[in-house]
Amino acid sequence: MRWSDLLFLHWPIDAALLRPKIPPELALDSHSGSAWIGVVPFRMSNVRPRGLPGAPGFSAFPEANVRTYVTHGGKPGVWFFSLDAASRLAVRVARARFHLPYFDARMRCVARGGEVEYATTRTHAGAPPAELRARWRATGPVQLARAGTLEHFLTARFCLYAQRADGRVVRGDVDHPDWPLQVAQAEVETNSMLAAHGLATPGVKPLAHAVEQLDVVAWRPVEVG
């Protein structure tokens, strides 16, 4: 798959607010004395199983996720609170095969003149409402995060953790080059993505990083020991 026109928005957050929302098998990861929470809108394309062509309605769509950072057995990864997508087929495949909390949404992602305009409104039946409206542009050169920095902590994650319906925790590995990060200027008009999980948006300006594009491969999750 390819991820394009991506924005990382990150805030420090009290770990005590997140701990009850994450399986006990996973340890919350922290940096600079704090846990972190992110809202990440972007555009997916070329989504397909290995060796097969893409499919209409499945291979290209906007997405937005809410995430934090965890470890298990010394392996750092991502825990997703939610993933909204503008593909009904992708939402159902990801829920069934990857055990991820995907939701249907009405979304728009337009890039022009170096600026990205993004809007999403959750439409999933029975799900808590969530909305994001933002625009951003990169304002700095491309930089690869150095080990030990906050940027590296937030982005150098090569697996995701999820929970099956039976409560068991699984890990899905991913692989990609280092993130080509650029400092970004972001204007967030509306953000209720965290409120959908009973979390208030931290009252500080988020760290904002833009990524033009990145190619990614992923494997099906396996149960962790």
C-alpha positions as CSV (number, residue, x, y, z in Angstrom):
1,M,0.0,0.0,0.0
2,R,1.0,3.7,-0.3
3,W,0.3,6.4,2.3
4,S,0.1,9.9,0.9
5,D,-0.6,13.5,2.0
6,L,-0.2,12.4,5.6
7,L,-0.3,14.6,8.8
8,F,1.0,13.4,12.2
9,L,-0.7,15.4,15.0
10,H,0.7,14.4,18.4
11,W,0.0,15.6,22.0
12,P,1.5,14.5,25.3
13,I,-1.1,12.9,27.5
14,D,-1.4,11.5,31.0
15,A,-0.8,7.8,30.8
16,A,-3.5,7.2,33.5
17,L,-6.1,8.4,31.0
18,L,-5.1,5.8,28.5
19,R,-4.2,2.8,30.7
20,P,-7.9,1.6,31.3
21,K,-8.5,1.7,27.5
22,I,-5.6,-0.7,26.6
23,P,-5.3,-4.4,27.2
24,P,-3.2,-5.2,30.3
25,E,-0.8,-7.4,28.3
26,L,0.5,-4.2,26.6
27,A,2.7,-1.7,28.3
28,L,2.2,2.0,27.6
29,D,5.3,3.4,26.0
30,S,6.5,6.9,27.0
31,H,8.9,9.6,26.0
32,S,9.9,12.8,27.7
33,G,8.1,11.6,30.8
34,S,4.7,11.3,29.0
35,A,2.5,9.0,27.0
36,W,1.5,10.4,23.6
37,I,-1.6,10.3,21.6
38,G,-1.9,11.0,17.9
39,V,-4.5,11.8,15.2
40,V,-3.2,10.9,11.8
41,P,-5.2,11.7,8.6
42,F,-3.9,10.6,5.2
43,R,-4.8,9.0,1.9
44,M,-4.3,5.3,1.0
45,S,-3.7,4.0,-2.5
46,N,-2.5,0.8,-4.1
47,V,-4.0,-1.3,-1.3
48,R,-3.9,-4.9,-2.4
49,P,-2.8,-8.4,-1.4
50,R,0.7,-9.4,-2.6
51,G,0.7,-10.6,-6.2
52,L,-2.9,-9.4,-6.9
53,P,-4.2,-6.3,-8.6
54,G,-6.2,-3.7,-6.7
55,A,-10.0,-3.7,-6.6
56,P,-12.4,-0.7,-7.1
57,G,-13.7,0.6,-3.8
58,F,-10.9,-1.1,-1.9
59,S,-7.6,0.0,-3.2
60,A,-7.8,3.8,-2.7
61,F,-9.5,5.9,0.0
62,P,-8.8,8.5,2.7
63,E,-8.3,7.3,6.3
64,A,-7.8,8.8,9.7
65,N,-6.6,7.1,12.9
66,V,-6.4,7.8,16.6
67,R,-3.4,6.0,18.1
68,T,-1.0,5.7,21.0
69,Y,2.2,3.8,21.6
70,V,2.8,0.5,23.4
71,T,5.3,-2.3,23.8
72,H,5.1,-6.0,24.3
73,G,8.0,-8.3,24.9
74,G,10.3,-5.4,24.2
75,K,8.8,-4.7,20.7
76,P,7.4,-1.2,20.3
77,G,4.3,-0.8,18.3
78,V,1.1,1.2,17.7
79,W,-2.3,0.7,19.5
80,F,-5.2,2.1,17.4
81,F,-8.2,3.4,19.3
82,S,-10.0,3.9,16.0
83,L,-9.4,4.0,12.2
84,D,-12.0,5.7,10.0
85,A,-12.0,5.0,6.3
86,A,-14.1,5.9,3.2
87,S,-14.3,2.4,1.9
88,R,-17.0,0.1,3.3
89,L,-15.2,-3.0,1.9
90,A,-11.9,-2.0,3.5
91,V,-13.6,-1.4,6.8
92,R,-15.2,-4.8,6.9
93,V,-12.0,-6.7,5.7
94,A,-9.9,-4.9,8.3
95,R,-12.3,-5.6,11.1
96,A,-12.6,-9.3,10.2
97,R,-9.0,-10.1,9.2
98,F,-6.9,-7.7,11.2
99,H,-9.2,-7.2,14.3
100,L,-8.8,-3.4,14.0
101,P,-11.5,-0.9,15.1
102,Y,-12.3,0.5,11.7
103,F,-15.4,2.7,11.1
104,D,-17.2,3.9,8.0
105,A,-16.8,7.6,7.3
106,R,-17.6,10.3,4.7
107,M,-14.2,11.8,3.8
108,R,-12.4,14.2,1.6
109,C,-8.7,14.7,1.0
110,V,-7.5,17.3,-1.6
111,A,-3.9,18.4,-2.1
112,R,-3.2,21.5,-4.2
113,G,-0.6,24.2,-4.2
114,G,1.4,22.5,-1.5
115,E,-1.6,22.5,0.9
116,V,-3.7,19.5,1.9
117,E,-7.4,20.0,2.9
118,Y,-8.9,17.2,4.8
119,A,-12.4,16.5,6.2
120,T,-13.9,13.3,7.8
121,T,-17.3,12.6,9.4
122,R,-18.0,9.2,10.9
123,T,-21.1,7.5,9.5
124,H,-20.7,4.0,11.0
125,A,-24.0,2.8,12.4
126,G,-24.0,2.7,16.2
127,A,-20.5,4.2,16.6
128,P,-19.8,7.3,18.6
129,P,-19.6,10.4,16.4
130,A,-16.2,11.7,15.3
131,E,-15.2,14.5,13.0
132,L,-12.0,16.1,11.8
133,R,-11.5,19.2,9.6
134,A,-8.0,20.4,9.0
135,R,-5.6,21.8,6.5
136,W,-1.8,21.8,6.5
137,R,1.3,22.4,4.6
138,A,4.9,21.4,5.0
139,T,7.2,24.2,6.2
140,G,10.5,22.5,6.6
141,P,12.9,20.2,4.7
142,V,12.6,16.5,4.7
143,Q,14.4,14.9,7.7
144,L,14.8,11.4,8.9
145,A,14.3,11.0,12.6
146,R,17.3,10.1,14.6
147,A,17.2,7.3,17.2
148,G,16.4,8.6,20.7
149,T,14.5,11.7,19.5
150,L,10.8,12.2,20.1
151,E,10.1,12.1,16.3
152,H,11.8,8.7,16.1
153,F,9.7,7.4,19.1
154,L,6.5,8.6,17.5
155,T,7.1,7.2,14.0
156,A,9.6,4.3,14.0
157,R,7.0,1.7,14.8
158,F,7.1,-1.5,12.8
159,C,4.1,-3.3,14.2
160,L,0.6,-2.8,15.4
161,Y,-1.2,-4.4,18.3
162,A,-4.9,-5.3,18.3
163,Q,-7.4,-7.3,20.3
164,R,-9.6,-10.1,18.9
165,A,-13.2,-10.5,19.8
166,D,-12.2,-13.2,22.3
167,G,-9.9,-10.8,24.1
168,R,-6.6,-12.2,22.8
169,V,-4.0,-9.7,21.8
170,V,-2.4,-10.0,18.3
171,R,0.5,-8.3,16.6
172,G,0.7,-7.3,12.9
173,D,4.2,-6.5,11.6
174,V,4.7,-3.8,9.0
175,D,7.7,-2.7,7.0
176,H,8.6,0.6,5.3
177,P,11.5,3.0,4.8
178,D,12.2,5.7,7.5
179,W,9.5,8.4,7.5
180,P,10.5,11.4,5.3
181,L,9.2,13.9,7.9
182,Q,8.7,17.6,7.4
183,V,7.7,20.1,10.1
184,A,4.2,21.3,9.2
185,Q,1.9,24.2,9.8
186,A,-1.6,22.8,10.6
187,E,-4.9,24.5,11.1
188,V,-7.4,22.3,12.9
189,E,-10.9,23.6,12.6
190,T,-12.7,20.7,14.2
191,N,-11.4,17.7,16.0
192,S,-13.7,15.4,18.0
193,M,-11.7,12.2,17.2
194,L,-10.4,12.0,20.8
195,A,-13.8,12.9,22.3
196,A,-15.2,9.7,20.7
197,H,-13.0,7.8,23.1
198,G,-13.9,9.8,26.2
199,L,-10.6,11.8,25.9
200,A,-10.3,15.6,25.8
201,T,-7.9,17.1,23.3
202,P,-4.9,18.1,25.4
203,G,-4.8,21.9,25.8
204,V,-1.5,22.4,24.1
205,K,-0.5,22.9,20.5
206,P,0.2,19.6,18.8
207,L,3.4,18.6,17.2
208,A,2.7,18.6,13.5
209,H,4.7,16.7,10.8
210,A,3.7,16.1,7.2
211,V,4.7,13.2,4.9
212,E,4.3,13.4,1.2
213,Q,4.2,9.6,0.7
214,L,5.5,6.3,1.9
215,D,5.2,2.7,0.6
216,V,4.3,0.1,3.2
217,V,3.9,-3.6,3.4
218,A,2.0,-5.4,6.2
219,W,1.5,-9.0,7.4
220,R,-1.6,-10.6,8.9
221,P,-1.6,-10.4,12.7
222,V,-0.5,-13.3,14.8
223,E,-1.3,-14.0,18.5
224,V,1.3,-12.8,20.9
225,G,2.6,-15.0,23.7
